[in-house]
Amino acid sequence: MPANPKYLSSRGQRALKISAGLLGGYLLSTTLHLAAALVPNIGINLMVSGTFSGFLLWVLFMVLAFVARNGWVVWGIYLSLSLIFGLIAYYGGIR
């Protein structure tokens, strides 16, 4: 039995969600790790395990991109959080 079209996203929304999951999720996980590296006690350990946890967060953000109904909202949330974490990393000492 085929899926009911009223429950499916349009092609544009699908493209926005895919790009938000791939590009926005990667950007968000990277800036989150840069901001978290400034915490004194976990900074060094986080950078050592950052590759593994970065991929886990990236997958999580990819999945979360498809939970929302609107791809523009996902892009807005991901870009604003990335900007906040990037500013924390920049003004916190990583330059």
PyMOL Python script that loads the backbone (N, CA, C, O; Angstrom):
from pymol import cmd

cmd.read_pdbstr("""\
ATOM      1  N   MET A   1       0.843  -1.165   0.000  1.00  0.00           N
ATOM      2  CA  MET A   1       0.000   0.000   0.000  1.00  0.00           C
ATOM      3  C   MET A   1       0.897   1.239   0.000  1.00  0.00           C
ATOM      4  O   MET A   1       1.763   1.361   0.866  1.00  0.00           O
ATOM      5  N   PRO A   2       0.712   2.157  -0.946  1.00  0.00           N
ATOM      6  CA  PRO A   2       1.567   3.347  -1.013  1.00  0.00           C
ATOM      7  C   PRO A   2       1.244   4.338   0.104  1.00  0.00           C
ATOM      8  O   PRO A   2       0.167   4.312   0.699  1.00  0.00           O
ATOM      9  N   ALA A   3       2.203   5.196   0.361  1.00  0.00           N
ATOM     10  CA  ALA A   3       2.030   6.198   1.411  1.00  0.00           C
ATOM     11  C   ALA A   3       1.025   7.255   0.970  1.00  0.00           C
ATOM     12  O   ALA A   3       0.891   7.556  -0.216  1.00  0.00           O
ATOM     13  N   ASN A   4       0.337   7.800   1.932  1.00  0.00           N
ATOM     14  CA  ASN A   4      -0.628   8.860   1.657  1.00  0.00           C
ATOM     15  C   ASN A   4       0.131  10.158   1.374  1.00  0.00           C
ATOM     16  O   ASN A   4       0.932  10.581   2.208  1.00  0.00           O
ATOM     17  N   PRO A   5      -0.092  10.798   0.234  1.00  0.00           N
ATOM     18  CA  PRO A   5       0.684  11.993  -0.131  1.00  0.00           C
ATOM     19  C   PRO A   5       0.534  13.160   0.833  1.00  0.00           C
ATOM     20  O   PRO A   5       1.416  14.015   0.899  1.00  0.00           O
ATOM     21  N   LYS A   6      -0.561  13.215   1.583  1.00  0.00           N
ATOM     22  CA  LYS A   6      -0.723  14.354   2.487  1.00  0.00           C
ATOM     23  C   LYS A   6       0.246  14.288   3.676  1.00  0.00           C
ATOM     24  O   LYS A   6       0.440  15.292   4.362  1.00  0.00           O
ATOM     25  N   TYR A   7       0.845  13.143   3.924  1.00  0.00           N
ATOM     26  CA  TYR A   7       1.809  13.010   5.007  1.00  0.00           C
ATOM     27  C   TYR A   7       3.255  13.160   4.543  1.00  0.00           C
ATOM     28  O   TYR A   7       4.169  13.150   5.369  1.00  0.00           O
ATOM     29  N   LEU A   8       3.476  13.298   3.248  1.00  0.00           N
ATOM     30  CA  LEU A   8       4.829  13.397   2.708  1.00  0.00           C
ATOM     31  C   LEU A   8       5.233  14.853   2.535  1.00  0.00           C
ATOM     32  O   LEU A   8       4.384  15.714   2.305  1.00  0.00           O
ATOM     33  N   SER A   9       6.524  15.129   2.645  1.00  0.00           N
ATOM     34  CA  SER A   9       7.043  16.480   2.438  1.00  0.00           C
ATOM     35  C   SER A   9       7.184  16.756   0.947  1.00  0.00           C
ATOM     36  O   SER A   9       7.304  15.835   0.139  1.00  0.00           O
ATOM     37  N   SER A  10       7.166  18.040   0.596  1.00  0.00           N
ATOM     38  CA  SER A  10       7.392  18.406  -0.800  1.00  0.00           C
ATOM     39  C   SER A  10       8.870  18.217  -1.136  1.00  0.00           C
ATOM     40  O   SER A  10       9.693  18.001  -0.246  1.00  0.00           O
ATOM     41  N   ARG A  11       9.197  18.298  -2.411  1.00  0.00           N
ATOM     42  CA  ARG A  11      10.592  18.100  -2.826  1.00  0.00           C
ATOM     43  C   ARG A  11      11.499  19.183  -2.267  1.00  0.00           C
ATOM     44  O   ARG A  11      12.628  18.906  -1.863  1.00  0.00           O
ATOM     45  N   GLY A  12      11.009  20.409  -2.243  1.00  0.00           N
ATOM     46  CA  GLY A  12      11.814  21.506  -1.709  1.00  0.00           C
ATOM     47  C   GLY A  12      12.112  21.328  -0.227  1.00  0.00           C
ATOM     48  O   GLY A  12      13.240  21.538   0.217  1.00  0.00           O
ATOM     49  N   GLN A  13      11.091  20.937   0.537  1.00  0.00           N
ATOM     50  CA  GLN A  13      11.300  20.714   1.964  1.00  0.00           C
ATOM     51  C   GLN A  13      12.235  19.534   2.205  1.00  0.00           C
ATOM     52  O   GLN A  13      13.051  19.560   3.126  1.00  0.00           O
ATOM     53  N   ARG A  14      12.116  18.514   1.384  1.00  0.00           N
ATOM     54  CA  ARG A  14      13.017  17.374   1.499  1.00  0.00           C
ATOM     55  C   ARG A  14      14.461  17.779   1.239  1.00  0.00           C
ATOM     56  O   ARG A  14      15.370  17.355   1.953  1.00  0.00           O
ATOM     57  N   ALA A  15      14.669  18.602   0.212  1.00  0.00           N
ATOM     58  CA  ALA A  15      16.023  19.077  -0.104  1.00  0.00           C
ATOM     59  C   ALA A  15      16.569  19.951   1.014  1.00  0.00           C
ATOM     60  O   ALA A  15      17.750  19.860   1.351  1.00  0.00           O
ATOM     61  N   LEU A  16      15.723  20.795   1.592  1.00  0.00           N
ATOM     62  CA  LEU A  16      16.162  21.631   2.712  1.00  0.00           C
ATOM     63  C   LEU A  16      16.541  20.789   3.926  1.00  0.00           C
ATOM     64  O   LEU A  16      17.536  21.072   4.593  1.00  0.00           O
ATOM     65  N   LYS A  17      15.762  19.768   4.209  1.00  0.00           N
ATOM     66  CA  LYS A  17      16.060  18.910   5.357  1.00  0.00           C
ATOM     67  C   LYS A  17      17.332  18.105   5.136  1.00  0.00           C
ATOM     68  O   LYS A  17      18.123  17.931   6.064  1.00  0.00           O
ATOM     69  N   ILE A  18      17.538  17.616   3.924  1.00  0.00           N
ATOM     70  CA  ILE A  18      18.754  16.853   3.631  1.00  0.00           C
ATOM     71  C   ILE A  18      19.979  17.745   3.748  1.00  0.00           C
ATOM     72  O   ILE A  18      20.978  17.356   4.354  1.00  0.00           O
ATOM     73  N   SER A  19      19.908  18.943   3.170  1.00  0.00           N
ATOM     74  CA  SER A  19      21.061  19.847   3.249  1.00  0.00           C
ATOM     75  C   SER A  19      21.283  20.342   4.669  1.00  0.00           C
ATOM     76  O   SER A  19      22.427  20.518   5.088  1.00  0.00           O
ATOM     77  N   ALA A  20      20.204  20.569   5.419  1.00  0.00           N
ATOM     78  CA  ALA A  20      20.366  20.975   6.814  1.00  0.00           C
ATOM     79  C   ALA A  20      20.986  19.855   7.633  1.00  0.00           C
ATOM     80  O   ALA A  20      21.824  20.108   8.498  1.00  0.00           O
ATOM     81  N   GLY A  21      20.583  18.621   7.367  1.00  0.00           N
ATOM     82  CA  GLY A  21      21.156  17.493   8.094  1.00  0.00           C
ATOM     83  C   GLY A  21      22.621  17.292   7.779  1.00  0.00           C
ATOM     84  O   GLY A  21      23.427  17.069   8.683  1.00  0.00           O
ATOM     85  N   LEU A  22      22.976  17.367   6.506  1.00  0.00           N
ATOM     86  CA  LEU A  22      24.367  17.123   6.115  1.00  0.00           C
ATOM     87  C   LEU A  22      25.277  18.305   6.448  1.00  0.00           C
ATOM     88  O   LEU A  22      26.238  18.160   7.204  1.00  0.00           O
ATOM     89  N   LEU A  23      24.977  19.454   5.892  1.00  0.00           N
ATOM     90  CA  LEU A  23      25.859  20.613   6.061  1.00  0.00           C
ATOM     91  C   LEU A  23      25.662  21.309   7.406  1.00  0.00           C
ATOM     92  O   LEU A  23      26.626  21.591   8.117  1.00  0.00           O
ATOM     93  N   GLY A  24      24.402  21.581   7.746  1.00  0.00           N
ATOM     94  CA  GLY A  24      24.126  22.265   9.004  1.00  0.00           C
ATOM     95  C   GLY A  24      24.481  21.426  10.218  1.00  0.00           C
ATOM     96  O   GLY A  24      24.977  21.948  11.217  1.00  0.00           O
ATOM     97  N   GLY A  25      24.229  20.130  10.135  1.00  0.00           N
ATOM     98  CA  GLY A  25      24.588  19.243  11.245  1.00  0.00           C
ATOM     99  C   GLY A  25      26.081  19.165  11.466  1.00  0.00           C
ATOM    100  O   GLY A  25      26.547  19.134  12.605  1.00  0.00           O
ATOM    101  N   TYR A  26      26.837  19.134  10.372  1.00  0.00           N
ATOM    102  CA  TYR A  26      28.297  19.111  10.492  1.00  0.00           C
ATOM    103  C   TYR A  26      28.811  20.418  11.073  1.00  0.00           C
ATOM    104  O   TYR A  26      29.676  20.416  11.949  1.00  0.00           O
ATOM    105  N   LEU A  27      28.280  21.536  10.586  1.00  0.00           N
ATOM    106  CA  LEU A  27      28.688  22.844  11.094  1.00  0.00           C
ATOM    107  C   LEU A  27      28.346  22.986  12.572  1.00  0.00           C
ATOM    108  O   LEU A  27      29.149  23.501  13.350  1.00  0.00           O
ATOM    109  N   LEU A  28      27.172  22.537  12.957  1.00  0.00           N
ATOM    110  CA  LEU A  28      26.752  22.637  14.349  1.00  0.00           C
ATOM    111  C   LEU A  28      27.595  21.749  15.259  1.00  0.00           C
ATOM    112  O   LEU A  28      27.983  22.183  16.343  1.00  0.00           O
ATOM    113  N   SER A  29      27.884  20.529  14.847  1.00  0.00           N
ATOM    114  CA  SER A  29      28.697  19.646  15.695  1.00  0.00           C
ATOM    115  C   SER A  29      30.129  20.159  15.818  1.00  0.00           C
ATOM    116  O   SER A  29      30.746  20.014  16.873  1.00  0.00           O
ATOM    117  N   THR A  30      30.663  20.755  14.757  1.00  0.00           N
ATOM    118  CA  THR A  30      32.022  21.298  14.812  1.00  0.00           C
ATOM    119  C   THR A  30      32.101  22.503  15.735  1.00  0.00           C
ATOM    120  O   THR A  30      32.999  22.586  16.574  1.00  0.00           O
ATOM    121  N   THR A  31      31.166  23.441  15.588  1.00  0.00           N
ATOM    122  CA  THR A  31      31.209  24.628  16.443  1.00  0.00           C
ATOM    123  C   THR A  31      30.879  24.291  17.891  1.00  0.00           C
ATOM    124  O   THR A  31      31.380  24.947  18.805  1.00  0.00           O
ATOM    125  N   LEU A  32      30.051  23.285  18.112  1.00  0.00           N
ATOM    126  CA  LEU A  32      29.773  22.846  19.479  1.00  0.00           C
ATOM    127  C   LEU A  32      31.036  22.304  20.133  1.00  0.00           C
ATOM    128  O   LEU A  32      31.286  22.574  21.308  1.00  0.00           O
ATOM    129  N   HIS A  33      31.831  21.545  19.394  1.00  0.00           N
ATOM    130  CA  HIS A  33      33.076  21.023  19.943  1.00  0.00           C
ATOM    131  C   HIS A  33      34.096  22.133  20.176  1.00  0.00           C
ATOM    132  O   HIS A  33      34.843  22.092  21.153  1.00  0.00           O
ATOM    133  N   LEU A  34      34.133  23.111  19.298  1.00  0.00           N
ATOM    134  CA  LEU A  34      35.052  24.233  19.507  1.00  0.00           C
ATOM    135  C   LEU A  34      34.686  25.021  20.756  1.00  0.00           C
ATOM    136  O   LEU A  34      35.567  25.430  21.512  1.00  0.00           O
ATOM    137  N   ALA A  35      33.403  25.237  20.977  1.00  0.00           N
ATOM    138  CA  ALA A  35      32.972  25.957  22.171  1.00  0.00           C
ATOM    139  C   ALA A  35      33.185  25.123  23.430  1.00  0.00           C
ATOM    140  O   ALA A  35      33.555  25.662  24.472  1.00  0.00           O
ATOM    141  N   ALA A  36      32.956  23.822  23.346  1.00  0.00           N
ATOM    142  CA  ALA A  36      33.134  22.958  24.517  1.00  0.00           C
ATOM    143  C   ALA A  36      34.603  22.767  24.865  1.00  0.00           C
ATOM    144  O   ALA A  36      34.924  22.408  25.998  1.00  0.00           O
ATOM    145  N   ALA A  37      35.492  23.001  23.920  1.00  0.00           N
ATOM    146  CA  ALA A  37      36.922  22.855  24.194  1.00  0.00           C
ATOM    147  C   ALA A  37      37.429  23.933  25.138  1.00  0.00           C
ATOM    148  O   ALA A  37      38.530  23.810  25.675  1.00  0.00           O
ATOM    149  N   LEU A  38      36.657  24.978  25.350  1.00  0.00           N
ATOM    150  CA  LEU A  38      37.072  26.052  26.246  1.00  0.00           C
ATOM    151  C   LEU A  38      36.834  25.730  27.711  1.00  0.00           C
ATOM    152  O   LEU A  38      37.378  26.404  28.586  1.00  0.00           O
ATOM    153  N   VAL A  39      36.032  24.713  27.992  1.00  0.00           N
ATOM    154  CA  VAL A  39      35.797  24.317  29.380  1.00  0.00           C
ATOM    155  C   VAL A  39      37.093  23.736  29.924  1.00  0.00           C
ATOM    156  O   VAL A  39      37.644  22.806  29.335  1.00  0.00           O
ATOM    157  N   PRO A  40      37.594  24.272  31.051  1.00  0.00           N
ATOM    158  CA  PRO A  40      38.953  23.916  31.498  1.00  0.00           C
ATOM    159  C   PRO A  40      39.213  22.429  31.724  1.00  0.00           C
ATOM    160  O   PRO A  40      40.253  21.927  31.296  1.00  0.00           O
ATOM    161  N   ASN A  41      38.324  21.723  32.369  1.00  0.00           N
ATOM    162  CA  ASN A  41      38.630  20.342  32.745  1.00  0.00           C
ATOM    163  C   ASN A  41      38.383  19.327  31.634  1.00  0.00           C
ATOM    164  O   ASN A  41      38.962  18.240  31.653  1.00  0.00           O
ATOM    165  N   ILE A  42      37.544  19.660  30.679  1.00  0.00           N
ATOM    166  CA  ILE A  42      37.245  18.675  29.642  1.00  0.00           C
ATOM    167  C   ILE A  42      37.804  19.051  28.283  1.00  0.00           C
ATOM    168  O   ILE A  42      37.635  18.296  27.326  1.00  0.00           O
ATOM    169  N   GLY A  43      38.457  20.180  28.168  1.00  0.00           N
ATOM    170  CA  GLY A  43      38.924  20.660  26.876  1.00  0.00           C
ATOM    171  C   GLY A  43      39.864  19.705  26.174  1.00  0.00           C
ATOM    172  O   GLY A  43      39.650  19.374  25.008  1.00  0.00           O
ATOM    173  N   ILE A  44      40.912  19.250  26.868  1.00  0.00           N
ATOM    174  CA  ILE A  44      41.904  18.359  26.247  1.00  0.00           C
ATOM    175  C   ILE A  44      41.294  17.000  25.937  1.00  0.00           C
ATOM    176  O   ILE A  44      41.507  16.460  24.851  1.00  0.00           O
ATOM    177  N   ASN A  45      40.548  16.450  26.866  1.00  0.00           N
ATOM    178  CA  ASN A  45      39.933  15.142  26.629  1.00  0.00           C
ATOM    179  C   ASN A  45      38.901  15.206  25.512  1.00  0.00           C
ATOM    180  O   ASN A  45      38.729  14.246  24.761  1.00  0.00           O
ATOM    181  N   LEU A  46      38.224  16.324  25.407  1.00  0.00           N
ATOM    182  CA  LEU A  46      37.242  16.468  24.345  1.00  0.00           C
ATOM    183  C   LEU A  46      37.914  16.511  22.988  1.00  0.00           C
ATOM    184  O   LEU A  46      37.390  15.946  22.029  1.00  0.00           O
ATOM    185  N   MET A  47      39.036  17.154  22.883  1.00  0.00           N
ATOM    186  CA  MET A  47      39.716  17.227  21.599  1.00  0.00           C
ATOM    187  C   MET A  47      40.282  15.869  21.187  1.00  0.00           C
ATOM    188  O   MET A  47      40.387  15.577  19.995  1.00  0.00           O
ATOM    189  N   VAL A  48      40.642  15.051  22.149  1.00  0.00           N
ATOM    190  CA  VAL A  48      41.144  13.714  21.830  1.00  0.00           C
ATOM    191  C   VAL A  48      40.006  12.836  21.301  1.00  0.00           C
ATOM    192  O   VAL A  48      40.177  12.119  20.315  1.00  0.00           O
ATOM    193  N   SER A  49      38.860  12.895  21.953  1.00  0.00           N
ATOM    194  CA  SER A  49      37.728  12.071  21.528  1.00  0.00           C
ATOM    195  C   SER A  49      36.767  12.836  20.625  1.00  0.00           C
ATOM    196  O   SER A  49      35.660  12.367  20.360  1.00  0.00           O
ATOM    197  N   GLY A  50      37.177  13.996  20.155  1.00  0.00           N
ATOM    198  CA  GLY A  50      36.299  14.848  19.362  1.00  0.00           C
ATOM    199  C   GLY A  50      35.880  14.256  18.040  1.00  0.00           C
ATOM    200  O   GLY A  50      34.776  14.526  17.565  1.00  0.00           O
ATOM    201  N   THR A  51      36.723  13.465  17.441  1.00  0.00           N
ATOM    202  CA  THR A  51      36.376  12.873  16.151  1.00  0.00           C
ATOM    203  C   THR A  51      35.201  11.912  16.298  1.00  0.00           C
ATOM    204  O   THR A  51      34.247  11.958  15.522  1.00  0.00           O
ATOM    205  N   PHE A  52      35.280  11.054  17.287  1.00  0.00           N
ATOM    206  CA  PHE A  52      34.215  10.072  17.484  1.00  0.00           C
ATOM    207  C   PHE A  52      32.918  10.745  17.918  1.00  0.00           C
ATOM    208  O   PHE A  52      31.856  10.471  17.358  1.00  0.00           O
ATOM    209  N   SER A  53      33.000  11.623  18.910  1.00  0.00           N
ATOM    210  CA  SER A  53      31.781  12.288  19.370  1.00  0.00           C
ATOM    211  C   SER A  53      31.245  13.256  18.323  1.00  0.00           C
ATOM    212  O   SER A  53      30.040  13.499  18.268  1.00  0.00           O
ATOM    213  N   GLY A  54      32.119  13.806  17.496  1.00  0.00           N
ATOM    214  CA  GLY A  54      31.659  14.679  16.419  1.00  0.00           C
ATOM    215  C   GLY A  54      30.796  13.940  15.418  1.00  0.00           C
ATOM    216  O   GLY A  54      29.774  14.464  14.974  1.00  0.00           O
ATOM    217  N   PHE A  55      31.191  12.731  15.059  1.00  0.00           N
ATOM    218  CA  PHE A  55      30.380  11.940  14.137  1.00  0.00           C
ATOM    219  C   PHE A  55      29.061  11.515  14.780  1.00  0.00           C
ATOM    220  O   PHE A  55      28.032  11.468  14.106  1.00  0.00           O
ATOM    221  N   LEU A  56      29.082  11.205  16.072  1.00  0.00           N
ATOM    222  CA  LEU A  56      27.835  10.846  16.744  1.00  0.00           C
ATOM    223  C   LEU A  56      26.867  12.023  16.778  1.00  0.00           C
ATOM    224  O   LEU A  56      25.674  11.859  16.525  1.00  0.00           O
ATOM    225  N   LEU A  57      27.383  13.210  17.092  1.00  0.00           N
ATOM    226  CA  LEU A  57      26.527  14.394  17.096  1.00  0.00           C
ATOM    227  C   LEU A  57      26.026  14.725  15.696  1.00  0.00           C
ATOM    228  O   LEU A  57      24.882  15.147  15.524  1.00  0.00           O
ATOM    229  N   TRP A  58      26.876  14.534  14.706  1.00  0.00           N
ATOM    230  CA  TRP A  58      26.480  14.812  13.327  1.00  0.00           C
ATOM    231  C   TRP A  58      25.306  13.917  12.920  1.00  0.00           C
ATOM    232  O   TRP A  58      24.353  14.382  12.295  1.00  0.00           O
ATOM    233  N   VAL A  59      25.378  12.649  13.274  1.00  0.00           N
ATOM    234  CA  VAL A  59      24.277  11.724  12.971  1.00  0.00           C
ATOM    235  C   VAL A  59      23.017  12.138  13.728  1.00  0.00           C
ATOM    236  O   VAL A  59      21.917  12.088  13.177  1.00  0.00           O
ATOM    237  N   LEU A  60      23.172  12.546  14.984  1.00  0.00           N
ATOM    238  CA  LEU A  60      22.024  12.995  15.768  1.00  0.00           C
ATOM    239  C   LEU A  60      21.373  14.217  15.124  1.00  0.00           C
ATOM    240  O   LEU A  60      20.148  14.286  15.023  1.00  0.00           O
ATOM    241  N   PHE A  61      22.183  15.176  14.691  1.00  0.00           N
ATOM    242  CA  PHE A  61      21.630  16.373  14.059  1.00  0.00           C
ATOM    243  C   PHE A  61      21.020  16.063  12.694  1.00  0.00           C
ATOM    244  O   PHE A  61      20.084  16.740  12.268  1.00  0.00           O
ATOM    245  N   MET A  62      21.538  15.046  12.005  1.00  0.00           N
ATOM    246  CA  MET A  62      20.927  14.626  10.742  1.00  0.00           C
ATOM    247  C   MET A  62      19.534  14.059  10.985  1.00  0.00           C
ATOM    248  O   MET A  62      18.596  14.359  10.247  1.00  0.00           O
ATOM    249  N   VAL A  63      19.406  13.246  12.014  1.00  0.00           N
ATOM    250  CA  VAL A  63      18.106  12.653  12.322  1.00  0.00           C
ATOM    251  C   VAL A  63      17.130  13.730  12.786  1.00  0.00           C
ATOM    252  O   VAL A  63      15.963  13.726  12.394  1.00  0.00           O
ATOM    253  N   LEU A  64      17.609  14.655  13.623  1.00  0.00           N
ATOM    254  CA  LEU A  64      16.735  15.710  14.127  1.00  0.00           C
ATOM    255  C   LEU A  64      16.250  16.644  13.021  1.00  0.00           C
ATOM    256  O   LEU A  64      15.190  17.256  13.153  1.00  0.00           O
ATOM    257  N   ALA A  65      17.000  16.760  11.949  1.00  0.00           N
ATOM    258  CA  ALA A  65      16.575  17.618  10.839  1.00  0.00           C
ATOM    259  C   ALA A  65      15.300  17.095  10.192  1.00  0.00           C
ATOM    260  O   ALA A  65      14.527  17.880   9.643  1.00  0.00           O
ATOM    261  N   PHE A  66      15.065  15.804  10.244  1.00  0.00           N
ATOM    262  CA  PHE A  66      13.882  15.235   9.616  1.00  0.00           C
ATOM    263  C   PHE A  66      12.683  15.169  10.552  1.00  0.00           C
ATOM    264  O   PHE A  66      11.587  14.800  10.130  1.00  0.00           O
ATOM    265  N   VAL A  67      12.879  15.521  11.811  1.00  0.00           N
ATOM    266  CA  VAL A  67      11.761  15.520  12.747  1.00  0.00           C
ATOM    267  C   VAL A  67      10.863  16.737  12.514  1.00  0.00           C
ATOM    268  O   VAL A  67       9.642  16.646  12.635  1.00  0.00           O
ATOM    269  N   ALA A  68      11.473  17.866  12.180  1.00  0.00           N
ATOM    270  CA  ALA A  68      10.710  19.102  11.990  1.00  0.00           C
ATOM    271  C   ALA A  68       9.884  19.038  10.708  1.00  0.00           C
ATOM    272  O   ALA A  68      10.194  18.277   9.792  1.00  0.00           O
ATOM    273  N   ARG A  69       8.839  19.841  10.659  1.00  0.00           N
ATOM    274  CA  ARG A  69       7.994  19.884   9.482  1.00  0.00           C
ATOM    275  C   ARG A  69       8.549  20.807   8.407  1.00  0.00           C
ATOM    276  O   ARG A  69       8.314  20.584   7.219  1.00  0.00           O
ATOM    277  N   ASN A  70       9.285  21.842   8.810  1.00  0.00           N
ATOM    278  CA  ASN A  70       9.756  22.848   7.872  1.00  0.00           C
ATOM    279  C   ASN A  70      11.283  22.862   7.850  1.00  0.00           C
ATOM    280  O   ASN A  70      11.926  22.983   8.893  1.00  0.00           O
ATOM    281  N   GLY A  71      11.851  22.738   6.666  1.00  0.00           N
ATOM    282  CA  GLY A  71      13.304  22.737   6.528  1.00  0.00           C
ATOM    283  C   GLY A  71      13.938  24.079   6.820  1.00  0.00           C
ATOM    284  O   GLY A  71      15.076  24.146   7.284  1.00  0.00           O
ATOM    285  N   TRP A  72      13.192  25.168   6.547  1.00  0.00           N
ATOM    286  CA  TRP A  72      13.730  26.501   6.848  1.00  0.00           C
ATOM    287  C   TRP A  72      13.912  26.699   8.347  1.00  0.00           C
ATOM    288  O   TRP A  72      14.865  27.352   8.773  1.00  0.00           O
ATOM    289  N   VAL A  73      13.018  26.148   9.140  1.00  0.00           N
ATOM    290  CA  VAL A  73      13.140  26.252  10.597  1.00  0.00           C
ATOM    291  C   VAL A  73      14.381  25.507  11.072  1.00  0.00           C
ATOM    292  O   VAL A  73      15.107  25.989  11.941  1.00  0.00           O
ATOM    293  N   VAL A  74      14.618  24.346  10.507  1.00  0.00           N
ATOM    294  CA  VAL A  74      15.809  23.566  10.871  1.00  0.00           C
ATOM    295  C   VAL A  74      17.074  24.345  10.526  1.00  0.00           C
ATOM    296  O   VAL A  74      17.992  24.433  11.342  1.00  0.00           O
ATOM    297  N   TRP A  75      17.125  24.913   9.314  1.00  0.00           N
ATOM    298  CA  TRP A  75      18.286  25.717   8.923  1.00  0.00           C
ATOM    299  C   TRP A  75      18.460  26.908   9.856  1.00  0.00           C
ATOM    300  O   TRP A  75      19.584  27.232  10.240  1.00  0.00           O
ATOM    301  N   GLY A  76      17.366  27.563  10.223  1.00  0.00           N
ATOM    302  CA  GLY A  76      17.452  28.709  11.127  1.00  0.00           C
ATOM    303  C   GLY A  76      17.995  28.333  12.491  1.00  0.00           C
ATOM    304  O   GLY A  76      18.836  29.041  13.046  1.00  0.00           O
ATOM    305  N   ILE A  77      17.522  27.228  13.029  1.00  0.00           N
ATOM    306  CA  ILE A  77      17.994  26.772  14.340  1.00  0.00           C
ATOM    307  C   ILE A  77      19.459  26.369  14.268  1.00  0.00           C
ATOM    308  O   ILE A  77      20.250  26.755  15.129  1.00  0.00           O
ATOM    309  N   TYR A  78      19.831  25.595  13.252  1.00  0.00           N
ATOM    310  CA  TYR A  78      21.210  25.128  13.133  1.00  0.00           C
ATOM    311  C   TYR A  78      22.181  26.284  12.917  1.00  0.00           C
ATOM    312  O   TYR A  78      23.255  26.311  13.518  1.00  0.00           O
ATOM    313  N   LEU A  79      21.812  27.241  12.062  1.00  0.00           N
ATOM    314  CA  LEU A  79      22.713  28.370  11.810  1.00  0.00           C
ATOM    315  C   LEU A  79      22.822  29.295  13.012  1.00  0.00           C
ATOM    316  O   LEU A  79      23.906  29.802  13.300  1.00  0.00           O
ATOM    317  N   SER A  80      21.718  29.526  13.720  1.00  0.00           N
ATOM    318  CA  SER A  80      21.797  30.397  14.892  1.00  0.00           C
ATOM    319  C   SER A  80      22.605  29.748  16.011  1.00  0.00           C
ATOM    320  O   SER A  80      23.397  30.425  16.667  1.00  0.00           O
ATOM    321  N   LEU A  81      22.421  28.456  16.238  1.00  0.00           N
ATOM    322  CA  LEU A  81      23.224  27.772  17.257  1.00  0.00           C
ATOM    323  C   LEU A  81      24.695  27.711  16.855  1.00  0.00           C
ATOM    324  O   LEU A  81      25.577  27.851  17.703  1.00  0.00           O
ATOM    325  N   SER A  82      24.963  27.505  15.575  1.00  0.00           N
ATOM    326  CA  SER A  82      26.351  27.499  15.105  1.00  0.00           C
ATOM    327  C   SER A  82      26.992  28.860  15.282  1.00  0.00           C
ATOM    328  O   SER A  82      28.163  28.954  15.652  1.00  0.00           O
ATOM    329  N   LEU A  83      26.237  29.915  15.023  1.00  0.00           N
ATOM    330  CA  LEU A  83      26.754  31.266  15.221  1.00  0.00           C
ATOM    331  C   LEU A  83      27.050  31.530  16.690  1.00  0.00           C
ATOM    332  O   LEU A  83      28.082  32.114  17.021  1.00  0.00           O
ATOM    333  N   ILE A  84      26.161  31.111  17.563  1.00  0.00           N
ATOM    334  CA  ILE A  84      26.379  31.302  18.999  1.00  0.00           C
ATOM    335  C   ILE A  84      27.613  30.536  19.464  1.00  0.00           C
ATOM    336  O   ILE A  84      28.465  31.099  20.151  1.00  0.00           O
ATOM    337  N   PHE A  85      27.721  29.260  19.098  1.00  0.00           N
ATOM    338  CA  PHE A  85      28.877  28.467  19.510  1.00  0.00           C
ATOM    339  C   PHE A  85      30.166  28.973  18.874  1.00  0.00           C
ATOM    340  O   PHE A  85      31.223  28.945  19.505  1.00  0.00           O
ATOM    341  N   GLY A  86      30.087  29.432  17.642  1.00  0.00           N
ATOM    342  CA  GLY A  86      31.265  29.996  16.985  1.00  0.00           C
ATOM    343  C   GLY A  86      31.740  31.270  17.657  1.00  0.00           C
ATOM    344  O   GLY A  86      32.943  31.483  17.807  1.00  0.00           O
ATOM    345  N   LEU A  87      30.799  32.124  18.065  1.00  0.00           N
ATOM    346  CA  LEU A  87      31.182  33.349  18.776  1.00  0.00           C
ATOM    347  C   LEU A  87      31.763  33.039  20.148  1.00  0.00           C
ATOM    348  O   LEU A  87      32.698  33.705  20.593  1.00  0.00           O
ATOM    349  N   ILE A  88      31.220  32.041  20.812  1.00  0.00           N
ATOM    350  CA  ILE A  88      31.785  31.622  22.104  1.00  0.00           C
ATOM    351  C   ILE A  88      33.206  31.127  21.911  1.00  0.00           C
ATOM    352  O   ILE A  88      34.094  31.468  22.692  1.00  0.00           O
ATOM    353  N   ALA A  89      33.428  30.330  20.886  1.00  0.00           N
ATOM    354  CA  ALA A  89      34.776  29.811  20.629  1.00  0.00           C
ATOM    355  C   ALA A  89      35.724  30.929  20.230  1.00  0.00           C
ATOM    356  O   ALA A  89      36.885  30.930  20.638  1.00  0.00           O
ATOM    357  N   TYR A  90      35.245  31.884  19.436  1.00  0.00           N
ATOM    358  CA  TYR A  90      36.118  32.960  18.961  1.00  0.00           C
ATOM    359  C   TYR A  90      36.485  33.914  20.090  1.00  0.00           C
ATOM    360  O   TYR A  90      37.658  34.232  20.281  1.00  0.00           O
ATOM    361  N   TYR A  91      35.492  34.368  20.831  1.00  0.00           N
ATOM    362  CA  TYR A  91      35.767  35.325  21.894  1.00  0.00           C
ATOM    363  C   TYR A  91      36.249  34.658  23.173  1.00  0.00           C
ATOM    364  O   TYR A  91      36.716  35.335  24.088  1.00  0.00           O
ATOM    365  N   GLY A  92      36.140  33.342  23.244  1.00  0.00           N
ATOM    366  CA  GLY A  92      36.598  32.633  24.426  1.00  0.00           C
ATOM    367  C   GLY A  92      38.068  32.278  24.396  1.00  0.00           C
ATOM    368  O   GLY A  92      38.613  31.859  25.417  1.00  0.00           O
ATOM    369  N   GLY A  93      38.722  32.431  23.271  1.00  0.00           N
ATOM    370  CA  GLY A  93      40.148  32.182  23.247  1.00  0.00           C
ATOM    371  C   GLY A  93      40.665  31.398  22.070  1.00  0.00           C
ATOM    372  O   GLY A  93      41.874  31.395  21.842  1.00  0.00           O
ATOM    373  N   ILE A  94      39.815  30.730  21.305  1.00  0.00           N
ATOM    374  CA  ILE A  94      40.288  29.997  20.138  1.00  0.00           C
ATOM    375  C   ILE A  94      40.237  30.945  18.951  1.00  0.00           C
ATOM    376  O   ILE A  94      39.156  31.295  18.478  1.00  0.00           O
ATOM    377  N   ARG A  95      41.413  31.365  18.466  1.00  0.00           N
ATOM    378  CA  ARG A  95      41.466  32.320  17.346  1.00  0.00           C
ATOM    379  C   ARG A  95      42.407  31.837  16.289  1.00  0.00           C
ATOM    380  O   ARG A  95      42.585  32.503  15.270  1.00  0.00           O
TER     381      ARG A  95
END
""", "prot")
cmd.dss("prot")
cmd.show_as("cartoon", "prot")
cmd.util.cbc("prot")
cmd.orient("prot")
